């Protein structure tokens, strides 16, 4: 149901000639990197020192940049996939 809702809201993400059949495209790898960074973000957030705050801010900024970048690359290179459409909102949370 969630995937179908994503496809209903973004018909261009449905399987078509422009969609990628590969699962691990560059945008998907960037999104997986954001998901993998969550435990590190939680750890650095709990550290009460200047380096903890700096690391947390840096990780958050990198996540924001890669969030924009993966969307840009996916649209520009037409690398949209059903897996990426499902994973991106999960990484954003």
QUIQUIMO-V604338 format. One record per backbone hydrogen bond with DSSP energy under -1.0 kcal/mol. NH is the residue of the N-H (numbers start at 1). CO is the residue of the C=O. If there is no record, write none. Layout:
BEGIN
nh:NH co:CO
nh:NH co:CO
END
This chain:
BEGIN
nh:5 co:1
nh:6 co:2
nh:7 co:3
nh:8 co:4
nh:9 co:5
nh:10 co:6
nh:13 co:10
nh:14 co:11
nh:20 co:80
nh:25 co:23
nh:29 co:25
nh:30 co:26
nh:31 co:27
nh:32 co:28
nh:33 co:29
nh:34 co:30
nh:35 co:31
nh:36 co:32
nh:37 co:33
nh:38 co:35
nh:41 co:37
nh:42 co:38
nh:43 co:39
nh:44 co:40
nh:45 co:41
nh:46 co:42
nh:49 co:47
nh:53 co:49
nh:54 co:50
nh:55 co:51
nh:56 co:52
nh:57 co:53
nh:58 co:54
nh:59 co:55
nh:60 co:56
nh:61 co:57
nh:62 co:58
nh:63 co:59
nh:64 co:60
nh:65 co:61
nh:66 co:62
nh:67 co:63
nh:68 co:64
nh:69 co:65
nh:70 co:66
nh:71 co:67
nh:72 co:68
nh:73 co:69
nh:74 co:70
nh:75 co:71
nh:76 co:72
nh:77 co:73
nh:79 co:74
nh:85 co:81
nh:86 co:82
nh:87 co:83
nh:88 co:84
nh:91 co:87
nh:92 co:88
nh:93 co:89
END
